[in-house]
Amino acid sequence: MSNLTVLRSYAQMTKPESLPPAILFNCSETCLTVFDAFPKAIFHFLVLPRVRPPLRVSDLTDLRSLLKCERKNARAILQDLSDEADSVKKLVQEEMLNRYGFQWQVWAGFHPAPSMEHLHLHVISSDLCSPKLKNKKHYNSFHPKLGFFLHLSDVLSWFDAVPSYFEMMSQLRKKDYEPLLKEDLTCWKCEGAVRNMPTLKEHLQEEWDDERRREKARIAKKNASLKSREVSQPGSSPSQG
């Protein structure tokens, strides 16, 4: 089985729950969520629409092919993906608290020129700290402000725009997006220029470590304040019989 089509094979399974737990994270009647085999952040999942009528396998090749379908069907698929992504985000945020003691952003979005066949929605934590994040293309494809990473909420908003805008945005021409992968490296948080990937990776780790310290300090301060209020509250007077 080709690595390019493995997601399609998952989406066509009648019983995706039979997939190994190292692959499958969650599944529903409409979608399944798998672990990204090469995660670009601490948490990174792919949400796939299952192949069901009225759409064919070819309709679900990527976002561009989906947006060529009847709009109500395309929107329904995106809404299914959104619902599943919300469930995944909740599970991720619970794990963040359990494992790290705080929560940080989780993004959901598409690549307009994906490297694998079958439509898939990335659900990825904003740290972008991973040994698998190795080059400029990897990083720029998930930079939340650069334009290659298409946020799900933005794509859904196209359906409420005037028809001409939807038609323009749904073209998703590779030639319009692929140059973005070659843009100079910048930190998505502080927007500072970074000269190379090793420096960027070190910087991203420092940014996340700083966020972790700040959030844990904020949580500790909040808990201490709540505890102080409880201690300072006067006891209730005994009831008069």
Summary of the structure (lengths in Angstrom):
residues: 241
radius of gyration: 21.6
end to end distance: 79.9
largest distance: 82.9
contacts: 669
relative contact order: 0.12
helix: 46%
strand: 12%
